[in-house]
Amino acid sequence: AAYFDRGWCFTESCMASLTKDDKRSLDLGRMRDDTGYDYQALKAVCAQGGCRRPPLLPSQFAAELESKTFANGTDDMPLVTRLYEGAFMEQIGKATMLCYSSLGWGDAEAAQLAEVITSGAAPMLEELHLDGNEIGDEGYKALAAALKEGA
């Protein structure tokens, strides 16, 4: 199975991306052997282009997990579902700032983040950084409504 089709790999990626600053979550597998990188070039290649998604609500995570493969799905699937839910509740629940800048996100990703905010999972959120993305009017409308309702 491909890397993100594996249950544990998918889980680890989702958990690592919950609240990590945009500058501290890079997919180094996107580097090319024949290219030299400074930090800005590395970040441009390894942080954009859909390699980092918005957080998933635990129910959305569980639904996506159903399509992933495990060596022992009977035991592992319920375990990683619980682990993700615990990490989500703790990290999103205590976050005062979320920084998802320059990740190439558009309206779909903004709508996903809006669902998380609307759920009430981020009661302490004070700052939301989304600069450098490609979010349009519809995405910002969804976020504005979410912040008014859920934060």
C-alpha positions in Angstrom: 0.0 0.0 0.0 1.1 3.6 -0.6 2.4 5.5 2.4 -0.8 7.5 3.1 -3.0 4.4 2.4 -1.5 2.8 5.5 -3.5 3.3 8.7 -0.6 4.1 11.0 1.1 6.5 8.5 -2.2 8.3 7.9 -2.7 8.6 11.6 0.7 9.9 12.4 0.5 12.5 9.6 -2.9 13.7 10.8 -1.8 13.9 14.4 1.5 15.7 13.5 -0.5 18.3 11.5 -3.1 19.2 14.1 -1.5 22.3 15.6 2.1 22.3 14.5 3.3 25.6 13.2 3.5 25.8 9.4 7.3 26.1 9.5 7.7 22.9 11.5 5.9 20.4 9.4 7.6 19.6 6.2 7.3 16.6 3.9 11.0 16.0 3.1 10.1 13.2 0.7 9.1 16.0 -1.8 12.8 17.1 -2.2 14.6 16.3 -5.5 18.1 14.9 -5.4 19.4 17.2 -8.1 18.4 20.4 -6.3 20.1 22.5 -3.6 17.8 24.0 -1.0 18.0 27.0 1.3 15.3 27.1 4.0 12.8 29.2 2.0 13.1 26.9 -1.0 12.8 23.8 1.2 9.7 25.2 2.8 8.2 26.2 -0.6 8.7 22.6 -1.9 7.9 20.6 1.2 5.0 22.5 2.8 2.7 23.3 -0.2 0.8 21.4 -2.8 -1.6 19.5 -0.6 0.9 17.7 1.6 -0.6 19.1 4.7 -4.4 19.1 5.3 -6.5 20.9 7.8 -7.4 19.0 10.9 -10.1 16.4 10.7 -12.9 16.1 13.3 -12.6 12.7 15.0 -15.7 11.5 13.2 -14.2 12.5 9.8 -10.9 10.9 10.7 -12.6 7.6 11.6 -14.5 7.6 8.4 -11.4 8.1 6.3 -9.5 5.5 8.4 -12.0 2.9 7.1 -10.3 3.0 3.7 -6.8 2.5 5.1 -4.9 -0.7 5.5 -3.4 -2.2 8.7 -1.4 -5.3 9.4 -3.9 -6.0 12.2 -6.9 -3.8 11.5 -9.1 -5.5 14.1 -7.0 -4.2 16.9 -5.2 -1.3 15.3 -8.2 0.6 13.9 -10.0 1.2 17.2 -6.7 2.0 18.9 -5.7 4.7 16.4 -9.2 6.1 16.3 -9.0 6.6 20.1 -5.4 8.0 19.9 -6.4 10.5 17.3 -9.5 11.6 19.2 -7.5 12.1 22.3 -4.8 14.1 20.5 -7.4 16.2 18.7 -9.3 17.1 21.8 -6.1 17.9 23.7 -4.2 19.9 21.0 -7.1 21.7 19.4 -8.8 22.2 22.7 -5.9 24.1 24.3 -4.7 25.9 21.2 -4.7 29.7 21.5 -3.1 30.1 18.0 -3.3 28.1 14.9 -0.8 28.8 12.1 -1.6 27.3 8.8 0.2 29.9 6.5 1.5 29.3 3.0 0.2 25.7 2.7 -1.5 26.2 -0.7 -5.0 25.9 0.9 -8.1 27.0 -0.9 -11.8 27.2 -0.1 -12.2 23.5 0.5 -9.5 23.5 3.2 -10.9 26.7 4.7 -14.3 25.0 4.8 -12.8 22.0 6.6 -11.1 24.2 9.1 -14.4 26.0 9.6 -16.1 22.7 10.5 -13.5 22.1 13.2 -14.0 25.6 14.6 -17.8 25.4 14.4 -17.7 22.2 16.4 -16.5 24.1 19.4 -13.4 22.1 19.7 -11.1 25.2 19.9 -12.6 27.2 22.7 -9.3 29.0 23.5 -8.5 30.0 20.0 -7.4 33.7 19.8 -5.3 33.8 16.6 -5.7 32.1 13.3 -2.9 32.6 10.7 -3.8 31.7 7.1 -1.7 34.2 5.1 -0.1 33.0 1.9 -2.9 30.6 1.0 -5.3 30.7 -1.9 -8.5 31.0 0.1 -11.2 32.9 -1.7 -14.4 34.7 -0.6 -16.3 31.5 0.0 -13.6 30.1 2.3 -13.3 33.3 4.3 -17.1 33.5 4.6 -17.1 30.0 6.1 -14.3 30.8 8.5 -16.0 34.1 9.6 -19.2 32.3 10.3 -17.4 29.5 12.2 -15.4 32.0 14.3 -18.6 33.8 15.2 -20.4 30.6 16.1 -17.9 28.2 17.4 -14.9 30.0 19.0 
